[in-house]
């Protein structure tokens, strides 16, 4: 599983004929080996890699354990993750193993069936996301992590909801960041927009849906779309849309909106937090403007 020096249990070394006193001597400061965790030895004296730390954590937790949380999600390729450096492992509820060093051990009666990722037994994505979220105090990283897991098709929003429901007695606060994800938000900025819309009293919005004109030509995929009146809301980052190909794509999109007769409101993500009341007034005003004219002949595809 790892490259570089092997990670081995001390008992296994004894079984292979290495005397206990030799193991301890080689793990002394300045020695050839390192004791990473109680009874877990790195056959080298450098800093362990992430893979070596994971292997050590699973050796410490013993057979039947599995990786979860942030290190598990990295193995699935997720990038928008909270800053959590420990190795987080799940073990059966009856196992008497404590957290130590860089390993966080969680005993659970709901031990999922693991997936093997690069040779490591790993919790399924929904469980790993919620396990990571429960150890994260800031809601923004939780929203970003949930949104990436759903947008990159690692899991369905409903699977996250089931995990939260199973564990809600421990942390009901996780329902708050999940709500916009269930509604279709794909980012922290869109989640902020979803929350502001929820305060607005306006008719239902759809999030990240494509719509087309009467001839079937693609018009746009706005962040928010009110199909009742044909009104689009774009939460546009200045940095993303101001240069190069992104700028040209934004101009082309706005031209399609104009040609289709769509009223569109463009809002900087930062203003949703710094000027929520002003943005809310603009949202309502733009909706009323869309409401006053005949609905354009467009449809969701």
N, C-alpha and C positions, 0 to 999 in steps of 0.2 A: 504493500500500500504506500509506503514512504520511500523516498530516495534519501541517500545519506545513511548515517548510522542507524542501526536498528533500535527499536524500542521493545524491551523484553521485561517480563515479570521476573522479580528476584527469585521466586520459587522455581520458575522454569530454568533459570541459570543453575540453581542447585541441582535440579534433576539432570542437567547436562554435565554435572560433575564439577561445577565451579564452587569451591568452598565459600561458605557464608562470609568468613573473615576477609577473603579476597574481594568479594563483592563490595563490602563496606570500605575496605582500604582504597579500592579504585574509585569509589564515589566520594572520597574525602576532598576538601578544597584543593584545587590544583591537580587532582587525579585524572586518570584517563577517561573515566565515566562520570555521569551525572545521575543522581537520584531525582527524577522529575516529580514523582509523587511517592507516597509510602508504598514500598514494594514494587515500584516501576522504575526501570533503569534505562537511560539512554546510553548506548555503547559508543559514546563520544563525549567530549567536554565542551562543545559549542552551545550556542543558544538553540533550543529546539524550534523547528519550523512549525507552522500551523498544522500540517499533516501529522507531525510527530506528537504535538500536543493532543490532537484528536485521538490518535492511537493510544496514547498514554491514558487519556480520560476513559476510554472504553475498556482498557485493561483494568483500570481501577474499579470501574463499575461492574465488571465481570460479564460473563455470557448472558445474553438476553437483554442487554442494555442497547440503547440506540441514541444517535445524535439528534438534537432538536434545536429550535431557536435559530439565532443568527448564523452560527456556523453550518447548520443544516441547510439553510436557505442559500448560502453561498454555493453549496454543492449543486443546487438546482439552477444556478446562474443568475439569481437575483442580485441587483446592485444597489438599489435604494433601501439600504438597511440601517437600523439604528447602530450606534457606536457601542458595541458590546463585545469585549475581547475574550471573555471566558468561554470554555468548552462546556456546553449545556447538554446534559445527558438525562434520559429517562430510564428508570429502573422499576421493576415490579414493586408494588406497595409493601410487600413483606420483607424486602431486602434491607438489611441493616448496614447501609453504606452512607457515609457522610460526605458533604462537600469538603473539598480541601484544595489548597493552592489555587490553580487556575480552573478547576473543575467544579461546576455547579451541578449537584446531583438532585434530581427531582423524583421522588417516589410517587407512583400513580397507580390507581386501580383501573385506569382507562389506557392501558398500554396499547398503542395502535400496531397494526401490522407494518413492519418497516419496509422501506424500499432500499435496495442496494445501490448506492451512488459512489462510483469510483472505489468499490470494495468495502464501503462503510455502511452498516445498517443505519438508515436515516428515516426520521419521522416523515409522514406525508406532508405536503406543503401546507394544507390548512392548519394542521396541528402545530407545525413549526412556526407559522406566522403568529398564531395566537400565543404560543409559548414565549415568543420574542416580544410580542406586544405587552404581555403582562409584566415584563421587566423593564418597560420603557415608560418614563414619566411624561415626556413631551408628546402631544397628540400628533404633531406634524409628521415625525418619522413613522408613526403608526399608519397614518393615512397613506403616505407615500409607499410604504411596504405593501399594504393591502391592495392599493391601486395597481402596483406593478405585478403582483401575483395574479390578479384578475386580468389585467390588460394583456399580459404575456401568455395568457391561457394556461397558467400552471394550476389554476383551480377556479371554480365558480364562486360567485359571491355567496350563494346559498350555503356552500360548504363552510365558509368562514362563519356564517350566522349559526350554523349547527354547532360548531366548536365553541362559540361564545355562549350559546344557550346551555351547552353541557357544563360550562364552567362559570356561568353568570353569578353563582353564589359567591365566587371568589373576586370577581372584578367586573361589575356591571358597567363601568365607565367605558368599556370597549364597544358598547353599542353605539356610542356617539360617533366615533370615526367611521364605523361601518355603514351608518345610514346613507351618507352620500355615495359610497361605493355601490351599495345595493341600488341606488337611484341612477347609476350610470357614470358617475364622476371618474375621471382617469388620472387625476393629479391632486396635489394639495390645493392649488389655485382653483380648480373646478369644484373641489369639496367646499371651499370657502364660498364660491358662487352658489352652489346648491343650498348651503345654509342660509345665505342672504335671501335667495328666492323663497325659501320656506317661510321666511318672515313677511314676505311681500303681500300675501293674499291674492296673488295673481293666479290665473288658471294653470293647469298642469303644464310643466315643461318636460321635454324629452332631452336626454343628454347624449351627445355624440352619435346622433343618427344622421344618415345621409338623406338628402331630399333632391328631387329632380323637377324639371319644368314640364310643361304640357307635352313637349315633344320627346320626353324621356331623357333629356340631357342632364348630366350631373350639374348641380348648382354648388352645393357646399355640404360640409359636415360640421355644423356649428357646435360650440360647446353646449349651448342651451337653445332649445327650439320650442316655441309655442305654436303648435299646429293649428290651434283654433283660429288664430288671426294671421299666421304666417309671419312670425316675428323671431329674429335670430339674435342671440347674445354671444359675442365672442370675447373671451377673456384673453387678451393679447399681450404677451410679454414684449416690452420694448426691445430687449436684447435679441429675442428670437426673430422678430419680424422686421428689424430695421436694416438688415444688411444682406447683400448678395441674393442668392436664389430664394431665400425666405421672403425677402422684401418683394421680389417680383411675383412670387406665389401669392402673397397677401394682396397685392394690387389686382392680380387676375381674379382672385376670389371676390374682392369687393366689386369688381366690374360685373361679375356674374350675379351678385346680389342685386345690383342696380338694374341690370337688364331684366331680371325676373320680378322686379317691383317689390323686393323684400326690404322691410325696415330692419336695420341691424344696429345694435348698440355695441360699441367696442369699449372695453374697460381694461385698464391696467390691473394686474393681479394685486399689486400693493395697495391700490385704493380701496379694495374691498375690505381691507383691515384698517387702513388709516382714515378712510372717509366713508364708512358703511352707510350712514344716513344719506349722504349726498348721492352715492351710487344707487341706493334704493329709490330715491326720487327720480333719478335719471331712468332707471329701469321702468318705473311706473309710467313716466312721461312717454318713453319710447313705445311701450305697450299701447297706451292710449292713441298714439299716432298711428300705429298699425291697425288699431281697432276702427279708426275713422274712415279708412279707405277700404274698397272692396278687397276681399282676400285674394291674393295672387293664385293663379292656377298652377300650384306646385303640390307635390305629394311625396310622402316618405317612401323610400325604396327599401 
